[in-house]
Amino acid sequence: LPRDKAHLCPVRWMIWWLQESGITSGYVFRKFNDKKRERVRTKTRPLTQPKFIEYLRRLLTEVGVDNTYAYACHSFRRGGVQFCAHYMKWSLHQITKYGGWSTRFTSKTVHLYMLSADDDEFVPAADAWRLGRHFPNHCTTCGR
């Protein structure tokens, strides 16, 4: 990543997390002990996917995000793909290589990740990434 995008580097964030958490062995992302709101990490048990999703959705609710059911672990992968495609202007080949997908394009997965539930085929391309643009409160595909 260019220097002005260094704050987006996942390696830098991992190094920061390891330094801040003091973790030197065991699981990198550990289960929390939620009793009495104490956030004590246990060394011997990993943070599970359902718990991660629960924490993620709770934090999204706290910052005012609606429809938190639409967010889960793959939201980060999807967001990374969309960021690389639309903001960084990476080619499809760069994205598939970076994301670990086949560069032979035998799968539609990377293409599906480039789409969003908020995409609207009727929005002009010039407006698609305009800040402050209104986003629908529902999935434009199924209406939920």
FITI-542359 format. One record per atom (N, C-alpha, C): residue in three letters; x, y, z. Coordinates in steps of 0.1 Angstrom, whole numbers. Layout:
<recs>
ala:X:Y:Z
...
</recs>
This chain:
<recs>
leu:8:-12:0
leu:0:0:0
leu:9:12:0
pro:4:23:-6
pro:12:36:-6
pro:12:41:9
arg:22:49:11
arg:24:54:25
arg:12:61:31
asp:4:68:22
asp:-8:75:27
asp:-19:66:31
lys:-17:53:27
lys:-27:42:30
lys:-22:32:40
ala:-11:35:46
ala:-4:26:56
ala:-13:22:67
his:-22:31:71
his:-31:28:82
his:-41:17:79
leu:-42:13:66
leu:-51:3:62
leu:-44:-11:61
cys:-32:-11:63
cys:-24:-24:61
cys:-27:-34:72
pro:-32:-46:69
pro:-35:-56:79
pro:-23:-61:86
val:-12:-61:80
val:0:-65:88
val:4:-56:99
arg:3:-43:96
arg:6:-33:106
arg:-4:-34:118
trp:-17:-37:114
trp:-27:-38:125
trp:-25:-51:133
met:-20:-61:127
met:-17:-74:134
met:-5:-71:144
ile:5:-65:139
ile:17:-61:148
ile:12:-53:159
trp:4:-43:157
trp:-2:-34:167
trp:-9:-42:177
trp:-18:-51:173
trp:-26:-60:182
trp:-17:-68:190
leu:-7:-74:185
leu:1:-83:193
leu:9:-75:203
gln:13:-63:200
gln:20:-55:210
gln:11:-50:220
glu:-1:-45:217
glu:-11:-40:226
glu:-16:-51:236
ser:-18:-63:230
ser:-24:-73:238
ser:-14:-81:247
gly:-1:-80:243
gly:9:-87:250
gly:10:-102:247
ile:3:-106:237
ile:2:-120:233
ile:16:-124:227
thr:21:-135:233
thr:34:-140:227
thr:32:-155:223
ser:21:-161:227
ser:19:-175:223
ser:4:-178:225
gly:0:-189:219
gly:-15:-192:219
gly:-23:-186:209
tyr:-36:-185:211
tyr:-45:-179:201
tyr:-43:-164:200
val:-43:-159:187
val:-42:-145:185
val:-55:-138:189
phe:-66:-143:186
phe:-79:-138:189
phe:-86:-147:199
arg:-87:-143:211
arg:-91:-152:222
arg:-105:-149:227
lys:-110:-159:233
lys:-124:-158:239
lys:-123:-148:251
phe:-134:-140:252
phe:-135:-131:263
phe:-143:-137:274
asn:-141:-133:286
asn:-150:-136:298
asn:-159:-124:300
asp:-171:-126:296
asp:-181:-115:297
asp:-187:-113:311
lys:-184:-121:320
lys:-190:-120:333
lys:-187:-106:339
lys:-197:-100:345
lys:-196:-86:351
lys:-189:-76:342
arg:-191:-78:329
arg:-186:-69:319
arg:-171:-68:318
glu:-164:-78:325
glu:-150:-78:324
glu:-145:-84:311
arg:-136:-78:304
arg:-131:-83:291
arg:-118:-90:293
val:-118:-101:301
val:-106:-108:303
val:-104:-119:292
arg:-93:-118:285
arg:-91:-128:275
arg:-85:-141:281
thr:-91:-152:277
thr:-85:-165:281
thr:-74:-170:271
lys:-64:-175:276
lys:-53:-179:268
lys:-55:-192:260
thr:-64:-201:266
thr:-65:-214:260
thr:-77:-216:251
arg:-86:-206:249
arg:-97:-208:241
arg:-98:-197:230
pro:-101:-201:218
pro:-101:-191:207
pro:-115:-183:207
leu:-115:-171:202
leu:-127:-164:200
leu:-134:-171:188
thr:-147:-175:191
thr:-154:-183:181
thr:-161:-173:171
gln:-164:-178:159
gln:-171:-170:149
gln:-184:-165:154
pro:-193:-173:160
pro:-205:-167:165
pro:-203:-155:175
lys:-193:-157:184
lys:-191:-146:194
lys:-185:-134:187
phe:-176:-136:177
phe:-171:-125:170
phe:-182:-117:163
ile:-191:-124:157
ile:-203:-118:150
ile:-211:-110:160
glu:-214:-116:172
glu:-221:-110:182
glu:-215:-97:186
tyr:-202:-97:189
tyr:-194:-85:193
tyr:-195:-74:182
leu:-193:-79:169
leu:-193:-70:158
leu:-206:-63:157
arg:-217:-70:157
arg:-230:-64:156
arg:-234:-55:168
arg:-229:-59:180
arg:-231:-50:191
arg:-224:-37:189
leu:-212:-37:184
leu:-204:-25:182
leu:-211:-17:171
leu:-215:-23:160
leu:-222:-16:150
leu:-235:-9:155
thr:-242:-16:163
thr:-254:-10:169
thr:-250:2:177
glu:-240:1:185
glu:-235:12:194
glu:-231:25:186
val:-226:23:174
val:-223:34:166
val:-234:39:156
gly:-246:32:157
gly:-257:37:150
gly:-259:31:136
val:-253:19:134
val:-255:12:121
val:-268:5:121
asp:-277:7:111
asp:-289:-1:110
asp:-286:-14:103
asn:-296:-23:104
asn:-295:-36:97
asn:-282:-44:100
thr:-279:-45:112
thr:-266:-52:116
thr:-266:-66:112
tyr:-278:-72:109
tyr:-278:-86:105
tyr:-271:-88:92
ala:-269:-78:84
ala:-262:-79:71
ala:-247:-80:73
tyr:-242:-79:85
tyr:-227:-79:87
tyr:-223:-92:95
ala:-212:-98:90
ala:-206:-109:96
ala:-191:-110:93
cys:-185:-121:94
cys:-170:-122:92
cys:-166:-119:78
his:-175:-123:68
his:-171:-121:54
his:-173:-106:50
ser:-179:-98:59
ser:-180:-84:56
ser:-167:-78:54
phe:-157:-82:62
phe:-143:-77:61
phe:-137:-81:47
arg:-139:-93:43
arg:-134:-98:30
arg:-141:-90:19
arg:-154:-89:20
arg:-161:-82:9
arg:-157:-67:9
gly:-156:-61:21
gly:-152:-47:21
gly:-138:-45:16
gly:-129:-54:19
gly:-116:-53:13
gly:-116:-54:-2
val:-123:-63:-7
val:-124:-64:-22
val:-130:-52:-28
gln:-141:-46:-22
gln:-147:-34:-28
gln:-138:-22:-26
phe:-130:-22:-15
phe:-121:-11:-14
phe:-110:-11:-24
cys:-104:-23:-26
cys:-94:-25:-36
cys:-98:-22:-50
ala:-111:-26:-53
ala:-116:-24:-67
ala:-120:-10:-69
his:-128:-4:-60
his:-133:9:-63
his:-125:21:-59
tyr:-117:19:-48
tyr:-110:30:-42
tyr:-95:30:-47
met:-89:18:-46
met:-75:16:-50
met:-74:14:-65
lys:-85:11:-72
lys:-85:9:-87
lys:-76:-3:-91
trp:-76:-13:-82
trp:-69:-25:-86
trp:-76:-33:-97
ser:-68:-40:-105
ser:-74:-48:-115
ser:-80:-61:-109
leu:-88:-68:-116
leu:-94:-80:-111
leu:-83:-90:-108
his:-73:-91:-117
his:-62:-100:-114
his:-55:-97:-101
gln:-52:-84:-98
gln:-46:-81:-85
gln:-55:-85:-73
ile:-67:-83:-75
ile:-77:-86:-64
ile:-77:-101:-61
thr:-78:-109:-72
thr:-79:-123:-70
thr:-66:-129:-64
lys:-55:-123:-69
lys:-42:-128:-63
lys:-41:-124:-49
tyr:-44:-112:-45
tyr:-43:-107:-31
tyr:-53:-115:-22
gly:-65:-118:-27
gly:-75:-125:-19
gly:-74:-140:-19
gly:-65:-145:-27
gly:-63:-160:-26
gly:-72:-168:-35
trp:-79:-161:-45
trp:-87:-168:-54
trp:-80:-172:-66
ser:-85:-181:-74
ser:-79:-185:-86
ser:-78:-174:-96
thr:-66:-172:-102
thr:-65:-161:-112
thr:-69:-166:-126
arg:-74:-179:-126
arg:-80:-184:-139
arg:-95:-180:-140
phe:-100:-174:-130
phe:-114:-169:-130
phe:-124:-180:-133
thr:-122:-191:-126
thr:-131:-202:-128
thr:-143:-201:-118
ser:-142:-191:-109
ser:-153:-190:-99
ser:-158:-176:-100
lys:-171:-174:-96
lys:-177:-161:-96
lys:-176:-154:-83
thr:-169:-161:-73
thr:-169:-156:-59
thr:-164:-141:-59
val:-153:-139:-65
val:-147:-125:-64
val:-156:-115:-70
his:-164:-119:-80
his:-173:-109:-86
his:-185:-107:-77
leu:-189:-117:-70
leu:-200:-115:-60
leu:-196:-106:-48
tyr:-183:-107:-45
tyr:-178:-99:-34
tyr:-177:-84:-38
met:-176:-82:-51
met:-175:-68:-55
met:-189:-61:-55
leu:-199:-69:-54
leu:-213:-64:-53
leu:-216:-62:-39
ser:-225:-53:-36
ser:-230:-50:-22
ser:-245:-50:-22
ala:-250:-53:-10
ala:-265:-53:-8
ala:-270:-39:-11
asp:-261:-29:-9
asp:-265:-15:-11
asp:-264:-11:-26
asp:-259:-19:-34
asp:-258:-16:-48
asp:-271:-14:-55
asp:-272:-4:-63
asp:-285:-2:-70
asp:-281:1:-84
glu:-286:-8:-93
glu:-283:-7:-107
glu:-288:6:-114
phe:-297:13:-107
phe:-303:25:-113
phe:-295:37:-108
val:-285:36:-100
val:-277:47:-95
val:-266:50:-106
pro:-265:62:-111
pro:-254:64:-121
pro:-240:62:-115
ala:-231:56:-123
ala:-218:53:-118
ala:-211:65:-111
ala:-213:77:-116
ala:-206:88:-110
ala:-211:91:-96
asp:-223:86:-92
asp:-229:88:-79
asp:-226:77:-69
ala:-222:65:-75
ala:-221:53:-67
ala:-212:55:-54
trp:-202:63:-55
trp:-192:64:-44
trp:-192:78:-38
arg:-203:86:-41
arg:-204:99:-36
arg:-207:99:-21
leu:-199:106:-13
leu:-201:107:1
leu:-215:113:4
gly:-222:108:14
gly:-235:114:17
gly:-246:109:9
arg:-244:100:-1
arg:-254:95:-9
arg:-264:86:-1
his:-277:87:-3
his:-287:79:4
his:-285:64:0
phe:-285:56:10
phe:-285:41:8
phe:-298:35:12
pro:-303:26:4
pro:-316:20:8
pro:-315:12:21
asn:-326:11:28
asn:-327:4:41
asn:-330:-10:39
his:-329:-15:27
his:-333:-29:24
his:-324:-35:13
cys:-324:-47:12
cys:-317:-54:1
cys:-324:-51:-12
thr:-317:-46:-22
thr:-324:-43:-34
thr:-327:-55:-43
thr:-322:-67:-39
thr:-324:-79:-46
thr:-337:-86:-41
cys:-337:-89:-27
cys:-349:-96:-22
cys:-359:-87:-15
gly:-356:-75:-12
gly:-365:-66:-6
gly:-365:-66:9
arg:-358:-75:15
arg:-357:-76:30
arg:-349:-65:36
</recs>
